[in-house]
Amino acid sequence: MDINDVNCLKEIADNIRSAVKPLFGTFESKKVLGRGFGGDRTLLIDEVAENSIIRFLKENSISCIFIGEEHGVQKIGEKLTFYLIADAVDGTTNATRGISFVSASLAVSPTNDLGNVEAALVMNLCSGETFEARKDAGAKFQDKEIKTSETLYLKDAVLGVDVSRAPNSVELAAPLIKKARCIRSFGSASLEICHVASGFFDAYVDLRGVLRPLDIAAALLIVKEAEGTVTQPTGAGFNGYLLTEMNRFSVIAAANKTLHREIFSVLR
Amino acid sequence: MDINDVNCLKEIADNIRSAVKPLFGTFESKKVLGRGFGGDRTLLIDEVAENSIIRFLKENSISCIFIGEEHGVQKIGEKLTFYLIADAVDGTTNATRGISFVSASLAVSPTNDLGNVEAALVMNLCSGETFEARKDAGAKFQDKEIKTSETLYLKDAVLGVDVSRAPNSVELAAPLIKKARCIRSFGSASLEICHVASGFFDAYVDLRGVLRPLDIAAALLIVKEAEGTVTQPTGAGFNGYLLTEMNRFSVIAAANKTLHREIFSVLR
């Protein structure tokens, strides 16, 4: 099995889903086990999910440098030609509450560079629905090709925003929130960025400066392959950042350049 | 079949679900057919859903005064001892986009009073999951009894908020948004109020003054029967408002009196 193959990522995600589904909404799921590499508290559900990835890699003799939220960077096997970066449970609060919007995010890169991801998959762990992309080969939702929406203006846009746990970002985002047609906030950044890829949302904005490479690596490729425009609030892209370093990002993802430009102009 | 029986409401909701599922995320679903009784544009998906209710009532010889978003008040059959108030598709924007958070809201009352609802059901039309309640007999999610969460403070609370299409409500809600632990905004008020009933959310606040009896009639009973506290921002309840009149409400629903009190104090 080839880790750089989206079908392999799908099998890993299916495994995560089987491991965590019985824990959704349970008291047990939120047992605190410590603090992970990603800086957040490690809950039982996070640990179970990440362990299911490591077990799958070992059982299938798949070599890679694995970067996970809980255990950090691990060399698995001998042939270390790929990096696999994962947030095994993106939307842990939703998962422990029983709110049906939780994802697994898996991205593979031949180099230690956030901008060099070649294969990506984000699975909704509640429904099993899957977004995927291969570099230069387009993006898919449920095996069908996807493209971002044609919405050009904020006044017509369904805008995903996350301002949780970041009081300052409420002021920053307020002008956008007031201009957009509808606001959504689902609590799983990777899945919400993929919602831009499929045209469910027209844009997604997170100005909190908290997203890590493991949260966004997969979704960035998916939205770019679906012809979306995604940058940091500085206008910079995501090339040149190490997958193995816990940098923190803000993200502005939009269906197209016109909408992306309006978001920038409103934020200034 | 008795319209005042939750099982009958379940059959109606199953029918709506069968009728609208093929339309989710389709171009056809958002064809504009006119403007409905509820004041919003009537889209094809709304019309199909409401027609499925009326057809079910007629086919099963169920008499009631039916209040729907699109066609308004209709007398169906001869024995007009109950009011059935319905939002057949709550979350139309989500439905037309293909976003998996859409509900049907059904409430039955023996009198024309929003405060007198005796049977209520809210179904997630994507998953089929169902919230229900009977007056003085508790609330259920998926046939299991539910109670609101024990979260007492905003700092620990998952707070549902909707500020879409209402710039003023962003300023109103901002102090709450800053204090809460997490913000969610899913775009279907009836289903989000039910999320308070089941403890998925700790509170739901909509200060836009746009919710109509048909949006909230079912969810109000469900959250009250789950021991939640729900009022308007004035502190007033919902008794004495006619089901057949399109009044517009703001809603503050909280898991318990303590959290409800903190929300009030932050808003003042």
Interface residues (C-beta under 8 A of the other chain):
Chain A: G25 T93 R97 G98 I99 S100 F101 N124 S127 E129 V158 V161 D162 V163 S164 R165 P167 V170 E171 A174 I177 K178 A180 R181 C182 I183 R184 S185 F186 G187 H195 S198 G199 F200 F201
Chain B: G25 T93 R97 G98 I99 S100 F101 N124 S127 E129 V158 V161 D162 V163 S164 R165 P167 V170 E171 A174 I177 K178 A180 R181 C182 I183 R184 S185 F186 G187 H195 S198 G199 F200 F201
